[in-house]
Amino acid sequence: MAFSHLHQHIVIQPQNCLNSQTSSILRQQLAAIAPDRHKLWVIDMTDVEFIDSSGLCTLVGGLNIARHQGCRLVICNLSAKVRLIFEITQLDQLFEIFDSFDQVTSTKIPANARLICRS
């Protein structure tokens, strides 16, 4: 799982799948960044091929943590399969979802960002 800091932004890049085993790592990373009060948390799903209910719950939990901290959590680069899961569960209505990281950074977001490196 990649974790990057870009000034006021955090970019997390989960790998392969978000399931009961891997979502715990994401949950820990989200909890670890919560005290830092970054303005924007980006979950870059480029390398995620599958997500199950555990992964979805972790993302919803992360969104709640971000909102509680006064931060914005967005998701980008969903594959067609993963996007379909978001649509079926109607979580596409809850999250801000962007087609690309560039699209995220071109929206009204603070200029400075923090990126967290791949693990």
Backbone as CSV, one residue per row, in Angstrom:
resi,resn,N_x,N_y,N_z,CA_x,CA_y,CA_z,C_x,C_y,C_z
1,MET,0.850,-1.166,0.000,0.000,0.000,0.000,0.891,1.224,0.000
2,ALA,0.667,2.129,-0.907,1.474,3.335,-0.995,0.838,4.441,-0.173
3,PHE,1.685,5.282,0.385,1.226,6.338,1.261,2.122,7.537,0.996
4,SER,1.595,8.639,0.498,2.416,9.779,0.095,1.929,11.074,0.722
5,HIS,2.856,11.996,0.966,2.532,13.312,1.508,2.831,14.365,0.454
6,LEU,1.870,15.234,0.183,2.082,16.375,-0.697,1.559,17.613,0.026
7,HIS,2.356,18.213,0.870,2.015,19.396,1.657,0.738,19.158,2.463
8,GLN,-0.365,19.773,2.067,-1.615,19.647,2.800,-2.457,18.468,2.320
9,HIS,-1.960,17.681,1.405,-2.693,16.537,0.871,-2.000,15.247,1.274
10,ILE,-2.796,14.217,1.442,-2.268,12.877,1.675,-2.809,12.008,0.554
11,VAL,-1.957,11.208,-0.052,-2.379,10.282,-1.099,-2.065,8.868,-0.621
12,ILE,-3.095,8.036,-0.592,-2.928,6.637,-0.206,-3.264,5.792,-1.424
13,GLN,-2.396,4.854,-1.749,-2.573,4.013,-2.927,-2.636,2.545,-2.538
14,PRO,-3.839,2.052,-2.232,-3.968,0.620,-1.922,-3.569,-0.218,-3.137
15,GLN,-3.139,-1.441,-2.877,-2.666,-2.328,-3.940,-3.567,-3.555,-4.069
16,ASN,-3.800,-4.004,-5.291,-4.475,-5.255,-5.648,-5.933,-5.341,-5.218
17,CYS,-6.185,-5.543,-3.936,-7.572,-5.654,-3.492,-7.710,-5.064,-2.095
18,LEU,-8.918,-4.638,-1.794,-9.246,-4.182,-0.452,-10.243,-5.177,0.098
19,ASN,-9.745,-6.082,0.921,-10.597,-7.105,1.519,-10.361,-7.111,3.021
20,SER,-10.857,-8.138,3.700,-10.747,-8.178,5.162,-9.295,-8.155,5.634
21,GLN,-8.385,-8.737,4.863,-6.980,-8.748,5.265,-6.309,-7.394,5.027
22,THR,-6.476,-6.831,3.841,-5.761,-5.609,3.488,-6.438,-4.347,3.989
23,SER,-7.732,-4.393,4.231,-8.412,-3.174,4.673,-7.976,-2.770,6.075
24,SER,-7.497,-3.710,6.868,-7.005,-3.355,8.200,-5.771,-2.457,8.101
25,ILE,-4.937,-2.678,7.097,-3.764,-1.820,6.874,-4.220,-0.410,6.519
26,LEU,-5.195,-0.315,5.623,-5.729,0.995,5.242,-6.347,1.685,6.453
27,ARG,-7.087,0.943,7.258,-7.716,1.504,8.463,-6.652,2.088,9.390
28,GLN,-5.544,1.370,9.565,-4.453,1.848,10.418,-3.830,3.113,9.846
29,GLN,-3.638,3.150,8.523,-3.048,4.337,7.906,-3.964,5.546,8.048
30,LEU,-5.259,5.344,7.862,-6.207,6.448,8.007,-6.226,6.957,9.446
31,ALA,-6.182,6.054,10.404,-6.153,6.461,11.814,-4.865,7.218,12.139
32,ALA,-3.767,6.795,11.520,-2.471,7.436,11.783,-2.404,8.859,11.228
33,ILE,-3.070,9.106,10.107,-2.995,10.450,9.519,-4.033,11.397,10.111
34,ALA,-5.036,10.878,10.784,-6.113,11.707,11.317,-5.616,12.866,12.186
35,PRO,-4.670,12.650,13.099,-4.229,13.770,13.943,-3.477,14.869,13.186
36,ASP,-2.981,14.572,11.980,-2.172,15.545,11.241,-2.981,16.675,10.621
37,ARG,-4.285,16.509,10.517,-5.186,17.535,9.987,-4.833,18.011,8.576
38,HIS,-4.536,17.102,7.700,-4.339,17.449,6.298,-5.689,17.843,5.725
39,LYS,-5.696,18.758,4.819,-6.956,19.256,4.267,-7.604,18.279,3.298
40,LEU,-6.806,17.483,2.622,-7.339,16.577,1.600,-6.700,15.209,1.715
41,TRP,-7.533,14.183,1.766,-7.078,12.797,1.744,-7.525,12.205,0.433
42,VAL,-6.590,11.732,-0.372,-6.905,11.131,-1.671,-6.623,9.638,-1.595
43,ILE,-7.643,8.840,-1.913,-7.464,7.398,-2.025,-7.365,7.111,-3.517
44,ASP,-6.153,6.835,-3.982,-5.906,6.560,-5.399,-6.034,5.057,-5.616
45,MET,-7.103,4.653,-6.285,-7.445,3.242,-6.448,-6.909,2.653,-7.757
46,THR,-5.913,3.275,-8.358,-5.357,2.814,-9.629,-5.033,1.330,-9.630
47,ASP,-4.422,0.846,-8.563,-3.955,-0.542,-8.520,-4.908,-1.496,-7.805
48,VAL,-6.127,-1.042,-7.505,-7.101,-1.903,-6.821,-7.981,-2.574,-7.865
49,GLU,-7.933,-3.892,-7.880,-8.704,-4.674,-8.847,-10.006,-5.204,-8.258
50,PHE,-10.085,-5.255,-6.918,-11.262,-5.814,-6.252,-11.446,-5.160,-4.896
51,ILE,-12.695,-4.965,-4.502,-13.007,-4.459,-3.171,-14.212,-5.225,-2.649
52,ASP,-14.152,-5.614,-1.369,-15.297,-6.301,-0.782,-15.912,-5.411,0.295
53,SER,-16.867,-5.967,1.047,-17.586,-5.171,2.040,-16.648,-4.635,3.127
54,SER,-15.604,-5.378,3.465,-14.634,-4.895,4.461,-13.921,-3.651,3.951
55,GLY,-13.527,-3.688,2.696,-12.874,-2.529,2.094,-13.798,-1.333,2.028
56,LEU,-15.046,-1.569,1.653,-16.025,-0.482,1.588,-16.256,0.122,2.971
57,CYS,-16.383,-0.740,3.979,-16.583,-0.255,5.350,-15.394,0.572,5.822
58,THR,-14.199,0.142,5.462,-13.000,0.891,5.835,-13.003,2.274,5.180
59,LEU,-13.386,2.337,3.915,-13.448,3.636,3.234,-14.505,4.538,3.860
60,VAL,-15.662,3.984,4.196,-16.716,4.776,4.848,-16.222,5.258,6.217
61,GLY,-15.550,4.384,6.954,-14.971,4.789,8.233,-13.948,5.897,8.067
62,GLY,-13.118,5.774,7.028,-12.129,6.818,6.734,-12.793,8.138,6.394
63,LEU,-13.885,8.081,5.650,-14.628,9.292,5.301,-15.173,9.944,6.567
64,ASN,-15.690,9.143,7.475,-16.200,9.683,8.741,-15.092,10.323,9.568
65,ILE,-13.926,9.670,9.618,-12.781,10.237,10.342,-12.372,11.565,9.717
66,ALA,-12.255,11.580,8.389,-11.851,12.803,7.692,-12.832,13.941,7.979
67,ARG,-14.109,13.656,7.853,-15.116,14.701,8.098,-15.062,15.192,9.540
68,HIS,-14.859,14.279,10.473,-14.753,14.650,11.883,-13.557,15.582,12.109
69,GLN,-12.490,15.392,11.343,-11.287,16.217,11.449,-11.395,17.500,10.622
70,GLY,-12.511,17.668,9.907,-12.675,18.846,9.061,-11.897,18.728,7.764
71,CYS,-11.646,17.489,7.318,-10.878,17.232,6.104,-11.799,16.696,5.016
72,ARG,-11.263,16.620,3.830,-11.987,16.128,2.670,-11.322,14.837,2.202
73,LEU,-12.098,13.759,2.041,-11.583,12.497,1.518,-12.225,12.267,0.163
74,VAL,-11.387,12.034,-0.849,-11.876,11.759,-2.198,-11.240,10.476,-2.706
75,ILE,-11.879,9.891,-3.710,-11.386,8.663,-4.323,-11.166,8.937,-5.802
76,CYS,-10.089,8.379,-6.360,-9.857,8.549,-7.790,-9.356,7.251,-8.415
77,ASN,-9.436,7.219,-9.730,-8.904,6.124,-10.548,-9.539,4.763,-10.255
78,LEU,-10.858,4.721,-10.184,-11.544,3.445,-9.982,-11.566,2.647,-11.281
79,SER,-11.272,1.359,-11.194,-11.424,0.483,-12.356,-12.925,0.308,-12.609
80,ALA,-13.274,-0.207,-13.768,-14.689,-0.406,-14.105,-15.365,-1.346,-13.107
81,LYS,-14.665,-2.421,-12.703,-15.231,-3.386,-11.742,-15.486,-2.743,-10.392
82,VAL,-14.506,-2.009,-9.912,-14.629,-1.379,-8.596,-15.672,-0.264,-8.643
83,ARG,-15.707,0.493,-9.721,-16.725,1.546,-9.864,-18.122,0.934,-9.826
84,LEU,-18.305,-0.206,-10.467,-19.598,-0.883,-10.469,-20.020,-1.248,-9.042
85,ILE,-19.078,-1.698,-8.239,-19.384,-2.025,-6.844,-19.832,-0.773,-6.089
86,PHE,-19.158,0.348,-6.327,-19.573,1.602,-5.706,-20.978,2.001,-6.168
87,GLU,-21.281,1.792,-7.435,-22.598,2.155,-7.960,-23.688,1.241,-7.404
88,ILE,-23.418,-0.067,-7.361,-24.407,-1.023,-6.851,-24.734,-0.736,-5.388
89,THR,-23.723,-0.415,-4.606,-23.925,-0.132,-3.188,-24.358,1.317,-2.940
90,GLN,-24.425,2.098,-3.988,-24.773,3.516,-3.969,-23.790,4.362,-3.168
91,LEU,-22.590,3.838,-2.965,-21.558,4.617,-2.294,-20.978,5.687,-3.211
92,ASP,-21.259,5.574,-4.491,-20.843,6.638,-5.414,-21.589,7.935,-5.105
93,GLN,-22.692,7.848,-4.369,-23.444,9.022,-3.954,-22.857,9.648,-2.685
94,LEU,-22.099,8.860,-1.931,-21.524,9.314,-0.669,-20.144,9.944,-0.861
95,PHE,-19.338,9.333,-1.729,-17.961,9.772,-1.934,-17.844,10.729,-3.112
96,GLU,-16.840,11.595,-3.034,-16.423,12.358,-4.198,-15.496,11.433,-4.974
97,ILE,-15.886,11.099,-6.202,-15.099,10.176,-7.023,-14.644,10.905,-8.281
98,PHE,-13.347,10.820,-8.547,-12.753,11.470,-9.708,-12.153,10.407,-10.625
99,ASP,-12.119,10.712,-11.908,-11.574,9.773,-12.884,-10.054,9.675,-12.809
100,SER,-9.387,10.734,-12.360,-7.926,10.732,-12.318,-7.425,11.596,-11.170
101,PHE,-6.170,11.398,-10.806,-5.551,12.233,-9.781,-5.453,13.671,-10.264
102,ASP,-5.160,13.853,-11.550,-5.084,15.208,-12.119,-6.403,15.948,-11.964
103,GLN,-7.497,15.225,-12.122,-8.809,15.841,-11.960,-9.018,16.282,-10.506
104,VAL,-8.523,15.498,-9.583,-8.616,15.866,-8.165,-7.848,17.154,-7.922
105,THR,-6.620,17.214,-8.402,-5.771,18.370,-8.131,-6.197,19.618,-8.894
106,SER,-6.994,19.446,-9.935,-7.443,20.630,-10.683,-8.717,21.226,-10.091
107,THR,-9.342,20.549,-9.130,-10.500,21.118,-8.458,-10.026,22.049,-7.362
108,LYS,-10.947,22.765,-6.744,-10.574,23.718,-5.698,-10.062,22.975,-4.474
109,ILE,-8.739,22.872,-4.414,-8.054,22.191,-3.330,-6.847,23.046,-2.966
110,PRO,-6.451,23.088,-1.722,-5.263,23.862,-1.360,-4.058,23.493,-2.217
111,ALA,-3.228,24.462,-2.538,-2.111,24.269,-3.469,-1.039,23.320,-2.950
112,ASN,-0.770,23.321,-1.658,0.285,22.460,-1.142,-0.276,21.090,-0.769
113,ALA,0.532,20.042,-0.970,0.056,18.676,-0.740,1.146,17.790,-0.195
114,ARG,0.761,16.712,0.465,1.685,15.751,1.059,1.446,14.391,0.440
115,LEU,2.494,13.658,0.049,2.378,12.342,-0.583,3.024,11.280,0.294
116,ILE,2.368,10.142,0.438,2.865,9.055,1.264,3.319,7.913,0.374
117,CYS,4.520,7.393,0.550,5.170,6.467,-0.377,4.630,5.047,-0.348
118,ARG,4.843,4.332,-1.449,4.415,2.935,-1.590,5.168,2.047,-0.605
119,SER,4.431,1.070,-0.088,5.080,0.113,0.814,5.102,-1.255,0.188
